[in-house]
Amino acid sequence: MNSPDIAEAAFARAWSVYLLIHSGIDENDARRASLQHFIEQRCMAGETDTELLAVEGLKYLKSLERPRKD
């Protein structure tokens, strides 16, 4: 599996799980593009494990939910 396939599979898995957990989120939410970018960056950095990328993507999305402390 080449890098674009890995990124695409990881993205699809992470986003679908996230939507299952957060049913009120629109499928085209801005977090979708952010997740896709995050996973692509991880692939470009050399990550090749689809499952690990999906989990890291979910963790990334979770981090976006936390309120920032200024």
C-alpha positions as CSV (number, residue, x, y, z in Angstrom):
1,M,0.0,0.0,0.0
2,N,1.5,3.3,-1.0
3,S,1.4,6.5,1.1
4,P,-1.7,8.1,-0.5
5,D,-3.6,4.8,0.0
6,I,-2.4,4.6,3.6
7,A,-3.4,8.2,4.3
8,E,-6.8,7.8,2.6
9,A,-7.6,4.6,4.5
10,A,-6.5,6.1,7.9
11,F,-8.5,9.3,7.2
12,A,-11.6,7.4,6.2
13,R,-11.5,5.2,9.3
14,A,-10.8,8.0,11.8
15,W,-13.4,10.3,10.4
16,S,-16.1,7.6,10.3
17,V,-15.4,6.6,13.9
18,Y,-15.4,10.3,14.9
19,L,-18.8,10.8,13.3
20,L,-20.2,7.7,15.0
21,I,-19.1,9.1,18.4
22,H,-20.2,12.7,17.7
23,S,-23.5,12.2,15.8
24,G,-24.3,16.0,15.8
25,I,-21.3,16.9,13.6
26,D,-21.8,17.6,10.0
27,E,-19.9,15.3,7.7
28,N,-18.2,18.4,6.1
29,D,-17.2,20.0,9.3
30,A,-14.0,22.0,9.2
31,R,-12.4,19.4,11.4
32,R,-12.5,17.0,8.5
33,A,-10.0,19.0,6.4
34,S,-7.9,19.5,9.5
35,L,-7.8,15.7,10.1
36,Q,-7.0,15.0,6.5
37,H,-4.1,17.4,6.7
38,F,-2.8,16.0,10.0
39,I,-2.8,12.4,8.6
40,E,-1.2,13.4,5.3
41,Q,1.6,15.2,7.3
42,R,2.1,12.1,9.4
43,C,2.4,9.9,6.3
44,M,4.9,12.3,4.8
45,A,6.9,12.0,8.0
46,G,7.2,8.3,7.4
47,E,4.3,6.7,9.3
48,T,3.0,3.7,7.3
49,D,0.7,1.9,9.8
50,T,-2.9,2.7,8.8
51,E,-4.4,1.7,12.2
52,L,-1.9,3.8,14.1
53,L,-2.6,6.7,11.9
54,A,-6.3,6.4,12.5
55,V,-5.8,6.3,16.2
56,E,-3.5,9.3,16.1
57,G,-6.1,11.1,14.0
58,L,-8.8,10.4,16.6
59,K,-6.5,11.7,19.3
60,Y,-5.8,14.8,17.2
61,L,-9.5,15.4,16.8
62,K,-10.0,14.9,20.5
63,S,-7.3,17.6,21.2
64,L,-9.3,20.0,19.1
65,E,-12.3,19.7,21.5
66,R,-10.4,20.8,24.5
67,P,-10.9,24.5,25.4
68,R,-7.7,26.4,25.2
69,K,-6.2,28.0,28.3
70,D,-4.8,31.5,27.6
